[in-house]
Amino acid sequence: MHRRDLLLLGVTAGLAPALRPAQAQGVWHKYVMRGQVVDRAGRTVTICVGRADGAEVGQTLTVVRFRSRGGFSKGAPPVIERRDVGEVRIASVTDDHYASGVVVSGRVAKRDMVELRAR
């Protein structure tokens, strides 16, 4: 599990006792999974972007990968690098939270992020 995932899991777990199950699922979706490539099978991807986010069939999304590396000097915060790695086109919107898409270009991987932009 990535460091970001562990941090967000800890924050969400800390909030969980105060939230009902439906609320906890909403928090997890909104702050941890939203925009994430959650599965890939061949050229087909499942993305955590749905009707509630404005997803529509035919939209092309930029796929982004983030990588962190140590700061340049001791004690410096990590440097986060953002890289566009491909594009996916939404083939179907499953529900308010998920859509299925097809990789149009690039090397898209599970846990990459997509940016929803109407074109």
N, C-alpha and C positions, 0 to 999 in steps of 0.2 A: 504494500500500500504506500502511496506517495505521502510525503510529509504534509502537504496541503490537505490531503484527504484525512490524515490522522488528526490534524489540528481542528478541522471542521467537524469531524466526528466527535471529538472531545467537547467542543462547544455545544453541538446539538445534544449530546448525551447529558450535558449539564442542564440543559433546558427541559429535557424530556419529562422529568417528574412533575413539572408544572404544567405540562401540556397534555391534552387529550390525544389519543392515537391519531385522529384525523388532522389535528393541528401539527403534531410532530412530523407527520408525512409531508404536510405543506411546507414546513420550515426546511426539511431536508431537500425537497424539490427546489424550492426557491433559492436557497443559498449554497447548496452543494452540487446538485446535479444539473441545474438549469443551464442549457446550452451544451451539455456534454454529449459526446458520442458514447452511447452506453453499450453498443454491440456492433459487430461487423461480421458479415458472412459474405465472402466474395466482394462484389461491388455494392452490396446492399448494406446500409447502415441504419441503425435505430438511434434517433437523436432525442434528447430531452428538451424539445421545443414543440409546443402544440398550439391548439386554437387559442388558449388563454394568452399566449405570447404573440399572437398575430400570424402564426404560420399558415401558409397557403400553398396548395399544390402548384408546382412550377417555379417556386422561388429558388434562387441559387444562393447558397450560403458559403461564405469563406470559412475554411477550416484553419484553426490556429493552434499551434503547440507552444506551450510555455516551458522554459527550462530555467532552473536556477543554478547558479554557481556561486562559490564563495566570493566575499567582497575582496577588494584589491589590497586591503591591509587588515591586520589583525583587529578584530572587533567591529569591522565594517559590516553593514547589512549585506545579505546576498544580492547579487545582481540578477534580475529577472530578464530573460531574453524572450522576446515574442517573435514567432516565425510563422508566416502564412505557409501552410503545407499542402493546400489543395482546395477543392470546391466540391460541394454536394448539391444535388437538386432534389427538392422535396417531391416524392412520388405520391405519398398519401399522408393525410393527417389522421392519426389514430384516435386521439381524443384531446382533451384540454392540455395534456402534458407531454405527449409523445408524437413523433412523426417518423415515417420511414422515408429513406432517401437513397439515391444512387450516386456513387462517386463519379464525378465528372472528370476530375483531374487530381493528380498528386498522390501522396502516400498518406492516406487517412488511417488513423489508428484509434483503438478504444482509448477513452479518456482525453482525446483531443477535444477542443471546444469549437463550437460554431457560432458565428455572428449572424443573427437574423437581420437581413436588410432587404426590404422590398425593392425589386429592380424593375 
